[in-house]
Amino acid sequence: MEYYAGIDVSLECSSVCVVDGSGKIVREAVVASAPEALIDWFGSLGLGLARIGLEAGPLSQWLYTAMKRAGLAVELLETRHVRDAFKAMPVKSDRNDARGIAQLMRLGWFRPVHCKSIGAQEVRAVLTARKLIQTKLLDVENSLRGTLRGFGLKVGKTTARSFAGRIQELVKGNPNLETIAEALLAVRAVLLREFNGFEKRVRAMARSDARTRLLMSTPAVGPIVALTYAAAIDDPARFKSSRQAGPHFGLTPKRYQSGETDYSGRISKIGDAAVREALYQAAHVMLTKPVKGCSQLKSWAMRIAKRAGRSKAKVALARKLAVILHRMLANGTPFNAAAAA
């Protein structure tokens, strides 16, 4: 008889449930959330486990990689599918979640999620840290502008180099404002230094990665967009068709059809939001700036803009860029304007 297991992962301990082919619970336990503990526990059962499921989450990739390496038939489950399957559950608990995941594995009602390689995870971590520092840097600058505006002091247009001097010029002679400005400018200086360090690191990573250099041959696609997309795709072969890249990143419309009702809504926004944002920014640059080498793509998007508006045209162009970039990764070929059009 085949057996199936479900793991509900928590920070310290994970609830584990094993069921047989008929759905009867065979074993339950609470195991430490560490690969060695889970591998040892499953090994002590002496059962032939057909599938082991765990929901995608912060610890899941770490656990999945180690368990897969140990030879266990483990699968990562899409969080959205698991959440929808458990909506009818009257009592939610870690124990019940593990039971539910085990039943999903037995029934086969799940969508496996790709576990990214360690290299892709590291690239994503660098990009996330860079984005965090950039956001905090803008927060500090906007806070300074807002504070001084309340006293009638308008900062106006500045550059990264002239911002601190302009703030010091405005607060001169006011001890309280000078104290605030001194503290926030010191924080800004640290954030700016670290952000510039991340910028250099990101560009060095882009130059050293052949796949990223390949993607950067596309007009309006720079190091950030290329690294974000390449890290999210990781393995191009996991998509049967390049057309699947658009829906994977939530860039295609939702559809509802039932009986006489049939309508399409806005884009689904399912998937990696960072990739969606990066592709939209590239589409915005391509559509609004004088970028060379993309006249046919831009003309295609402008025709959509005349019919449906510029915002929808940018989304459509972002979806097309997702398809084009995936095909470039799959074939290992640089951007071809005629083929893209």
C-alpha positions as CSV (number, residue, x, y, z in Angstrom):
1,M,0.0,0.0,0.0
2,E,1.2,3.5,-0.8
3,Y,1.4,6.1,1.9
4,Y,1.3,9.9,1.7
5,A,2.5,12.6,4.2
6,G,1.8,16.2,4.8
7,I,4.0,18.7,6.7
8,D,2.7,22.0,8.2
9,V,5.9,23.9,8.7
10,S,6.3,26.4,11.6
11,L,9.4,28.3,12.8
12,E,10.3,25.9,15.6
13,C,8.3,22.7,15.1
14,S,6.3,21.2,12.3
15,S,3.2,19.0,12.4
16,V,3.5,15.8,10.3
17,C,0.7,13.5,9.3
18,V,0.9,10.2,7.3
19,V,-2.1,8.6,5.7
20,D,-2.6,5.4,3.7
21,G,-4.1,5.0,0.2
22,S,-7.7,5.0,1.7
23,G,-7.1,8.2,3.6
24,K,-6.8,6.6,7.1
25,I,-4.3,8.4,9.4
26,V,-1.4,6.1,10.1
27,R,1.0,8.3,12.1
28,E,1.1,11.9,13.5
29,A,3.8,13.7,15.2
30,V,5.4,17.1,16.0
31,V,9.0,17.3,14.7
32,A,11.6,20.0,14.9
33,S,11.7,22.2,11.8
34,A,15.1,21.0,10.6
35,P,15.9,18.8,7.7
36,E,17.8,16.2,9.8
37,A,14.9,15.8,12.2
38,L,12.3,15.3,9.4
39,I,14.5,12.9,7.4
40,D,15.2,10.8,10.5
41,W,11.5,10.7,11.5
42,F,10.4,9.6,8.0
43,G,13.2,7.0,7.9
44,S,12.1,5.5,11.2
45,L,8.6,4.8,9.9
46,G,9.7,2.0,7.6
47,L,6.9,3.0,5.1
48,G,7.1,3.5,1.4
49,L,6.1,7.1,1.1
50,A,4.8,7.9,-2.4
51,R,4.6,11.7,-1.9
52,I,5.4,14.1,0.9
53,G,3.9,17.6,0.7
54,L,4.8,20.9,2.3
55,E,3.4,24.3,1.6
56,A,5.8,26.9,0.0
57,G,7.0,29.3,2.6
58,P,10.1,30.9,4.2
59,L,11.6,27.6,5.4
60,S,10.2,25.4,2.7
61,Q,13.0,25.7,0.2
62,W,15.6,24.9,2.8
63,L,13.7,21.8,3.9
64,Y,12.8,20.8,0.4
65,T,16.3,20.9,-0.9
66,A,17.7,18.7,1.9
67,M,14.9,16.2,1.9
68,K,15.1,15.9,-1.9
69,R,18.8,15.3,-1.6
70,A,18.1,12.5,0.9
71,G,15.9,10.7,-1.7
72,L,12.5,11.5,-0.3
73,A,9.6,12.1,-2.8
74,V,8.9,15.6,-1.5
75,E,6.7,18.2,-3.3
76,L,6.3,22.0,-2.8
77,L,2.7,23.1,-2.9
78,E,1.4,26.4,-4.1
79,T,0.1,28.4,-1.2
80,R,-2.9,29.7,-3.0
81,H,-4.2,26.2,-3.8
82,V,-3.7,25.0,-0.2
83,R,-5.5,28.0,1.2
84,D,-8.5,27.5,-1.1
85,A,-8.6,23.8,-0.3
86,F,-8.8,24.5,3.4
87,K,-11.5,27.2,3.3
88,A,-14.2,24.6,4.2
89,M,-12.2,23.5,7.3
90,P,-14.2,24.5,10.4
91,V,-11.2,24.4,12.8
92,K,-7.8,25.6,11.6
93,S,-4.8,24.2,13.5
94,D,-1.3,23.0,12.6
95,R,-2.4,19.4,13.1
96,N,-5.4,19.8,10.8
97,D,-3.3,21.6,8.2
98,A,-0.9,18.7,8.1
99,R,-3.8,16.3,7.8
100,G,-5.2,18.4,4.9
101,I,-1.9,18.5,3.1
102,A,-1.6,14.7,3.4
103,Q,-5.0,14.2,1.9
104,L,-4.1,16.6,-1.0
105,M,-1.1,14.5,-1.7
106,R,-3.2,11.3,-1.7
107,L,-5.8,12.8,-4.0
108,G,-3.2,14.5,-6.3
109,W,-5.1,17.8,-6.1
110,F,-2.1,20.1,-5.9
111,R,0.1,22.2,-8.2
112,P,3.9,21.6,-7.5
113,V,6.0,24.8,-7.2
114,H,9.5,25.0,-8.6
115,C,12.2,25.3,-5.9
116,K,14.7,27.8,-7.0
117,S,18.4,27.0,-7.0
118,I,20.7,28.4,-4.3
119,G,22.2,30.9,-6.8
120,A,18.8,32.2,-7.8
121,Q,17.9,32.6,-4.1
122,E,21.1,34.5,-3.4
123,V,20.5,36.9,-6.3
124,R,17.0,37.5,-5.2
125,A,18.2,38.2,-1.6
126,V,20.7,40.8,-2.9
127,L,17.9,42.5,-5.0
128,T,15.5,42.5,-2.0
129,A,18.1,44.0,0.3
130,R,18.9,46.7,-2.3
131,K,15.2,47.5,-2.7
132,L,14.7,47.8,1.1
133,I,17.6,50.2,1.5
134,Q,16.3,52.3,-1.5
135,T,12.9,52.5,0.1
136,K,14.2,53.6,3.5
137,L,16.4,56.2,1.8
138,L,13.4,57.7,0.1
139,D,11.4,57.6,3.3
140,V,14.1,59.6,5.2
141,E,14.3,62.2,2.4
142,N,10.5,62.5,2.2
143,S,10.3,62.8,5.9
144,L,12.8,65.7,6.0
145,R,10.9,67.4,3.2
146,G,7.6,67.0,5.0
147,T,8.9,68.2,8.3
148,L,10.4,71.4,6.9
149,R,7.4,72.0,4.8
150,G,5.3,72.4,8.0
151,F,7.5,75.4,8.8
152,G,7.2,77.0,5.4
153,L,10.7,75.7,4.3
154,K,10.5,74.3,0.8
155,V,13.4,72.0,-0.2
156,G,12.5,72.1,-4.0
157,K,14.4,70.2,-6.6
158,T,17.8,68.7,-5.5
159,T,20.2,66.1,-6.5
160,A,21.7,63.3,-4.4
161,R,24.8,65.5,-3.8
162,S,23.0,68.8,-3.1
163,F,20.2,67.4,-0.9
164,A,22.1,67.5,2.4
165,G,23.5,71.0,1.7
166,R,20.0,72.3,0.9
167,I,18.6,70.9,4.1
168,Q,21.4,72.4,6.2
169,E,20.9,75.8,4.5
170,L,17.1,75.8,5.3
171,V,17.4,74.8,9.0
172,K,20.3,77.1,9.9
173,G,19.5,79.3,12.9
174,N,16.7,77.0,14.3
175,P,18.2,74.7,17.0
176,N,15.3,72.2,17.0
177,L,15.2,71.8,13.3
178,E,19.0,71.6,13.2
179,T,18.9,68.7,15.6
180,I,16.3,66.8,13.5
181,A,18.1,67.5,10.3
182,E,21.5,66.4,11.7
183,A,20.1,63.1,12.9
184,L,18.2,62.3,9.7
185,L,21.0,63.4,7.4
186,A,23.4,61.1,9.3
187,V,21.0,58.2,8.8
188,R,20.6,59.2,5.1
189,A,24.4,59.2,4.6
190,V,24.7,55.6,5.9
191,L,21.8,54.4,3.8
192,L,23.2,56.2,0.7
193,R,26.6,54.7,1.2
194,E,25.1,51.2,1.5
195,F,22.8,51.7,-1.4
196,N,25.7,52.7,-3.7
197,G,27.5,49.6,-2.5
198,F,24.6,47.5,-3.6
199,E,24.4,49.3,-6.9
200,K,28.0,48.4,-7.6
201,R,27.4,44.8,-6.5
202,V,24.3,44.4,-8.7
203,R,26.1,45.7,-11.8
204,A,29.1,43.4,-11.1
205,M,26.7,40.4,-10.8
206,A,25.0,41.4,-14.1
207,R,28.3,41.6,-15.9
208,S,29.5,38.3,-14.7
209,D,26.3,36.4,-15.5
210,A,26.0,35.2,-19.2
211,R,22.2,34.9,-19.0
212,T,21.8,38.4,-17.6
213,R,24.0,39.9,-20.3
214,L,21.9,38.1,-22.9
215,L,18.7,39.6,-21.5
216,M,20.3,43.0,-21.4
217,S,20.6,43.0,-25.2
218,T,16.8,43.8,-25.1
219,P,16.1,47.5,-25.3
220,A,14.9,49.1,-21.9
221,V,16.1,46.0,-20.0
222,G,18.9,46.9,-17.6
223,P,20.7,45.0,-14.8
224,I,17.9,45.1,-12.3
225,V,15.2,43.9,-14.7
226,A,17.5,41.2,-16.1
227,L,18.7,39.9,-12.8
228,T,15.1,39.9,-11.4
229,Y,13.8,38.0,-14.3
230,A,16.6,35.5,-14.6
231,A,16.5,34.7,-10.9
232,A,12.7,34.2,-11.1
233,I,12.8,31.9,-14.1
234,D,15.9,30.0,-12.8
235,D,15.3,27.0,-15.2
236,P,13.7,28.0,-18.5
237,A,13.0,24.3,-19.3
238,R,10.3,24.2,-16.6
239,F,8.0,26.0,-18.9
240,K,6.7,24.0,-21.8
241,S,6.0,27.1,-23.8
242,S,7.2,30.7,-23.5
243,R,3.6,31.8,-23.6
244,Q,3.2,30.4,-20.1
245,A,5.5,33.1,-18.7
246,G,2.8,35.8,-18.9
247,P,0.2,33.9,-16.8
248,H,2.9,32.7,-14.4
249,F,3.7,36.2,-13.4
250,G,0.1,37.4,-13.3
251,L,0.2,39.5,-16.5
252,T,-2.9,38.0,-18.2
253,P,-6.6,38.8,-17.5
254,K,-8.7,36.8,-15.2
255,R,-11.8,35.2,-16.8
256,Y,-15.1,34.1,-15.3
257,Q,-17.5,32.0,-17.3
258,S,-20.6,30.3,-16.0
259,G,-23.8,29.7,-18.0
260,E,-24.6,32.8,-19.9
261,T,-22.0,34.9,-18.0
262,D,-18.7,35.3,-19.6
263,Y,-16.3,38.2,-18.9
264,S,-12.7,39.0,-18.6
265,G,-11.4,41.1,-15.7
266,R,-8.1,42.8,-14.9
267,I,-4.8,40.9,-14.8
268,S,-4.6,38.2,-12.1
269,K,-1.5,39.5,-10.3
270,I,-0.7,36.0,-9.4
271,G,3.0,35.1,-9.0
272,D,6.1,37.2,-8.4
273,A,5.2,40.8,-7.8
274,A,8.9,41.9,-8.2
275,V,9.1,40.5,-11.7
276,R,5.8,42.0,-12.6
277,E,7.0,45.4,-11.4
278,A,10.4,45.1,-13.2
279,L,8.7,44.1,-16.5
280,Y,6.2,47.0,-16.2
281,Q,9.1,49.5,-15.6
282,A,10.9,48.2,-18.7
283,A,7.6,48.5,-20.7
284,H,7.1,52.0,-19.4
285,V,10.6,53.1,-20.5
286,M,10.2,51.4,-23.9
287,L,6.9,53.1,-24.5
288,T,7.7,56.6,-23.2
289,K,11.4,57.1,-23.9
290,P,13.3,57.3,-27.2
291,V,14.8,53.8,-27.0
292,K,16.6,52.4,-30.0
293,G,16.0,48.9,-31.5
294,C,12.4,48.4,-30.5
295,S,10.4,50.5,-33.0
296,Q,8.2,47.5,-34.0
297,L,7.4,46.5,-30.5
298,K,6.7,50.2,-29.6
299,S,4.4,50.6,-32.6
300,W,2.5,47.4,-31.6
301,A,2.0,48.8,-28.0
302,M,1.0,52.3,-29.3
303,R,-1.8,50.7,-31.3
304,I,-3.1,49.1,-28.1
305,A,-2.7,52.4,-26.3
306,K,-5.0,54.1,-28.9
307,R,-7.6,51.4,-28.5
308,A,-7.5,50.6,-24.8
309,G,-5.3,53.3,-23.1
310,R,-1.7,53.7,-22.2
311,S,-1.8,51.8,-18.9
312,K,-3.2,48.6,-20.5
313,A,-0.7,49.0,-23.3
314,K,2.1,49.0,-20.8
315,V,0.8,45.8,-19.2
316,A,0.4,44.1,-22.6
317,L,4.0,45.1,-23.5
318,A,5.2,43.8,-20.1
319,R,3.5,40.4,-20.9
320,K,5.1,40.3,-24.3
321,L,8.5,41.1,-22.8
322,A,8.0,38.2,-20.4
323,V,7.5,35.9,-23.3
324,I,10.4,37.3,-25.3
325,L,12.9,37.1,-22.4
326,H,11.9,33.5,-21.7
327,R,12.4,32.5,-25.3
328,M,15.8,34.3,-25.3
329,L,16.9,32.3,-22.2
330,A,15.5,29.0,-23.6
331,N,17.3,29.4,-26.9
332,G,20.4,31.3,-25.7
333,T,19.9,33.9,-28.4
334,P,20.1,37.7,-28.1
335,F,17.2,40.1,-28.7
336,N,15.9,40.1,-32.3
337,A,13.6,43.0,-33.0
338,A,12.0,41.4,-36.1
339,A,11.3,38.1,-34.3
340,A,10.0,39.9,-31.2
341,A,7.5,41.9,-33.3
